[in-house]
Amino acid sequence: DVPISLHEEDPALIASPGINQGAISRQLGVGGAPALAEESLVARDCMLALRSGAKVDIQHISSGVSVDVVRSMKKLGASVYAEVTPQHFSLTEQAALERGALAKVNPPLRTEADRYALIRGLKDGTIDFIATDHAPHSREEKAQPLNKAPSGMIGLETALALGITNLVRKGHLTLLQLLEKMTINPARFYGLDCGTLQAGAAADLVIFDERETWVVEEDKFRSKSCNSPFLGMELYGTVHYTICGGRVVYEA
């Protein structure tokens, strides 16, 4: 009954990581990572989950075909769950042209068709969790040429706002559905005693205004890193307090 969490990329199929293989990777002069590198392992591991009864989380899913595979395996009775990051439902491979290495992530940002497939997966319950895959890097690391810069971006401080801006305000999810996918659903999957708001539960709370806007700026990050492709964007959903164990640990 131990949950298995899988990063699904076959390195044998990847010419270079972090950028979707296609028109954008050709423009940038890099080999890129094809969606097939993800899809082939998702299909394999979903079949293994179906036959073994294992409880599996397909992490940071990025391909529309992968969503279709998970949907089909769930219908067949596999104990398969799926997870998506805010960057994958908010951006496409086009961001690599505009933001360079700040938009280089594993798995890569893919096409608009893939992005919409991810949103459909969130809406119909195929995708159960939203998680950040938070990966801080220094300015010096990200300032290297695209083929040498590491993959990854910070995501904790923009996650809620991206969900409100790109899912709730556009009518894809209700606010409660968004919060379920960010809190109670992953807590239940991993058997964690958290993610609920009730008497006697841990007082881990976030107090925010879903209608208030803010601009993503380097000097507003509390992280020691600022490697985010969302710099300069205006988002809805301002966090005013974070309470951990009943203690205020952040106040805007």
For each residue, the residues with C-beta under 8 A, 3 or more apart:
1: 55
2: 55
3: 55 56 57 189 190 191
4: 54 55 56 57
5: 56 57 59
6: 41 45 56 57 58 59
7: 59 60 106
8: 38 41 42 45 58 59 61 66 107
9: 14 17 33 37 38 41 106 107
10: 13 14 36 37 38 40 41
11: 14 37
12:
13: 10 33 34 36 37 40
14: 9 10 11 17 31 32 33 34 37
15: 21 30 31 32 33
16: 19 25 30 31 32 33 147
17: 9 14 33 106 108 151
18: 33 104 105 106 108 149 151
19: 16 24 25 28 30 32 33 93 96 104 108 146
20: 24 25 32 33 34 35 93 96 108 109 110 111
21: 15 25 31 32 33 34 35 108
22: 25 26 32 34 93 111
23: 26 27
24: 19 20 27 28 32 93 94 96 97
25: 16 19 20 21 22 28 30 31 32 93
26: 22 23 29 32
27: 23 24 97
28: 19 24 25 96 97 146
29: 26
30: 15 16 19 25 146 147
31: 14 15 16 21 25
32: 14 15 16 19 20 21 22 24 25 26 108
33: 9 13 14 15 16 17 18 19 20 21 37 106 107 108
34: 13 14 20 21 22 37
35: 20 21 38 39 62 63 65 66 110 114
36: 10 13 39 40
37: 9 10 11 13 14 33 34 40 41 107
38: 8 9 10 35 41 42 61 62 63 66 107
39: 35 36 42 43 63 65 66 69
40: 10 13 36 37 43 44
41: 6 8 9 10 37 38 44 45
42: 8 38 39 45 46 58 61 63 66 69 70
43: 39 40 46 47 69
44: 40 41 47 48
45: 6 8 41 42 48 49 56 58
46: 42 43 49 50 56 58 69 70 73 78 80
47: 43 44 50 51 73
48: 44 45 51 52 54
49: 45 46 52 53 54 55 56 73 78 79 80
50: 46 47 73 76 77 78 80
51: 47 48
52: 48 49
53: 49 79
54: 4 48 49 79
55: 1 2 3 4 49 79 81 189
56: 3 4 5 6 45 46 49 78 79 80 81
57: 3 4 5 6 81 82 83 129 189
58: 6 8 42 45 46 61 66 70 80 81 82 83
59: 5 6 7 8 83 131 133
60: 7 83 84 85 88 107 131 133
61: 8 38 42 58 66 67 70 82 83 84 88 118 121 127
62: 35 38 66 84 88 107 108 109 110 114 118
63: 35 38 39 42 66 67 107 110 114 117
64: 67 68 113 114 116 117 118
65: 35 39 68 69
66: 8 35 38 39 42 58 61 62 63 69 70 82
67: 61 63 64 70 71 82 117 118 120 121 126 127
68: 64 65 71 72 117
69: 39 42 43 46 65 66 72 73
70: 42 46 58 61 66 67 73 74 80 82 121 126 127
71: 67 68 74 75 121 124 126
72: 68 69 75 76
73: 46 47 49 50 69 70 76 78 80
74: 70 71 77 78 80 126
75: 71 72
76: 50 72 73
77: 50 74
78: 46 49 50 56 73 74
79: 49 53 54 55 56
80: 46 49 50 56 58 70 73 74
81: 55 56 57 58 128 129 189
82: 57 58 61 66 67 70 121 126 127 128 129
83: 57 58 59 60 61 127 128 129 130 131 186
84: 60 61 62 88 89 118 121 122 127 129 130 131
85: 60 88 89 105 130 131 132 133 155
86: 89 90 130 132 155 158 159 162 163 166
87: 90 91 105 109 153 155 162 229
88: 60 61 62 84 85 91 107 109 110 114 115 118
89: 84 85 86 115 118 119 122 162 166 167
90: 86 87 115 162 165 166 230
91: 87 88 94 95 103 109 115 229
92: 95 109 110 111 112 114 115
93: 19 20 22 24 25 96 108 109 110 111
94: 24 91 97 98
95: 91 92 98 99 103 109 229
96: 19 20 24 28 93 99 100 103 104 108 109 146
97: 24 27 28 94
98: 94 95 103
99: 95 96 102 103 229
100: 96 103 104 146 149
101: 104 142 143 144 146 149
102: 99 142 153 227 228 229 231
103: 91 95 96 98 99 100 109 153 229
104: 18 19 96 100 101 108 146 149 150 151 152
105: 18 85 87 108 109 133 135 151 152 153
106: 7 9 17 18 33 151 152
107: 8 9 33 37 38 60 62 63 88 110
108: 17 18 19 20 21 32 33 62 93 96 104 105
109: 20 62 87 88 91 92 93 95 96 103 105
110: 20 35 62 63 88 92 93 107 114 115
111: 20 22 92 93 114 115
112: 92 115 116
113: 64 116 117
114: 35 62 63 64 88 92 110 111 117 118
115: 88 89 90 91 92 110 111 112 118 119
116: 64 112 113 119 120
117: 63 64 67 68 113 114 120 121
118: 61 62 64 67 84 88 89 114 115 121 122 127
119: 89 115 116 122 123 167 172
120: 67 116 117 123 124 126
121: 61 67 70 71 82 84 117 118 124 126 127
122: 84 89 118 119 126 127 130 167 172 173 181
123: 119 120 172 173
124: 71 120 121
125: 128
126: 67 70 71 74 82 120 121 122
127: 61 67 70 82 83 84 118 121 122 130 181
128: 81 82 83 125 181 185 186 189
129: 57 81 82 83 84 181 182 185 186 189
130: 83 84 85 86 122 127 159 163 178 181 182
131: 59 60 83 84 85 182 186
132: 85 86 155 156 159
133: 59 60 85 105 152 155
134: 154 155 156
135: 105 151 152 153 154 155 227
136: 152 154 223 224 225 227
137: 141 142 149 150 152 225 227
138: 141 142 225 227
139: 142 143 226 227
140: 143 144
141: 137 138 144 149 150 227
142: 101 102 137 138 139 149 150 227
143: 101 139 140 149
144: 101 140 141 148 149
145: 148 149
146: 19 28 30 96 100 101 104 149
147: 16 30
148: 144 145
149: 18 100 101 104 137 141 142 143 144 145 146
150: 104 137 141 142
151: 17 18 104 105 106 135
152: 104 105 106 133 135 136 137 227
153: 87 102 103 105 135 227 228 229
154: 134 135 136 157 158 221 223 225 226 227 228
155: 85 86 87 132 133 134 135 158 159 228
156: 132 134 159 223
157: 154 220 221 222 223
158: 86 154 155 161 162 216 228 230 235
159: 86 130 132 155 156 162 163 182
160: 163 164 182 206 208 237 239
161: 158 164 165 214 235 236 237 238
162: 86 87 89 90 158 159 165 166 230 235
163: 86 130 159 160 166 167 168 173 178 182 237
164: 160 161 167 168 169 175 178 210 235 236 237
165: 90 161 162 168 169 170 235 236 237
166: 86 89 90 162 163 169 170 172
167: 89 119 122 163 164 170 172 173 178
168: 163 164 165 171 172 173 174 175 178 210
169: 164 165 166 236
170: 165 166 167
171: 168
172: 119 122 123 166 167 168
173: 122 123 163 167 168 177 178 181
174: 168 177 178
175: 164 168 178 179 210
176: 179 180
177: 173 174 180 181
178: 130 163 164 167 168 173 174 175 181 182
179: 175 176 182 183 184
180: 176 177 183 184 185
181: 122 127 128 129 130 173 177 178 185 186
182: 129 130 131 159 160 163 178 179 185 186
183: 179 180 186 187 194 195 196
184: 179 180 187 188 195 196
185: 128 129 180 181 182 188 189 195
186: 83 128 129 131 181 182 183 189 190 192 195
187: 183 184 190 192 193 194 195 196
188: 184 185 191 192 195
189: 3 55 57 81 128 129 185 186
190: 3 186 187
191: 3 188
192: 186 187 188 195
193: 187 201 202
194: 183 187 201 202 204
195: 183 184 185 186 187 188 192
196: 183 184 187 201
197: 201 205
198: 201
199:
200:
201: 193 194 196 197 198
202: 193 194 245
203: 243 244 245 246
204: 194 243 244 245
205: 197 241 242 243
206: 160 239 241 242 243
207: 239 240 241 242 243
208: 160 212 237 238 239 240
209: 212 237 238 240
210: 164 168 175 236 237
211: 236
212: 208 209 236 237 238
213: 234 235 236 238
214: 161 220 234 235 238
215: 220 232 233 234 235
216: 158 220 228 230 231 232 233 234 235
217: 220 221 231 232
218: 221 226 231
219:
220: 157 214 215 216 217
221: 154 157 217 218 225 226 228
222: 157 250
223: 136 154 156 157 226
224: 136
225: 136 137 138 154 221
226: 139 154 218 221 223 231
227: 102 135 136 137 138 139 141 142 152 153 154
228: 102 153 154 155 158 216 221 231
229: 87 91 95 99 102 103 153
230: 90 158 162 216 233 235
231: 102 216 217 218 226 228
232: 215 216 217
233: 215 216 230
234: 213 214 215 216
235: 158 161 162 164 165 213 214 215 216 230
236: 161 164 165 169 210 211 212 213
237: 160 161 163 164 165 208 209 210 212
238: 161 208 209 212 213 214 252
239: 160 206 207 208 242 250 252
240: 207 208 209 251 252
241: 205 206 207 248 250 251 252
242: 205 206 207 239 248 249 250
243: 203 204 205 206 207 246 247 248 249
244: 203 204 247 249
245: 202 203 204
246: 203 243
247: 243 244
248: 241 242 243 251
249: 242 243 244
250: 222 239 241 242
251: 240 241 248
252: 238 239 240 241
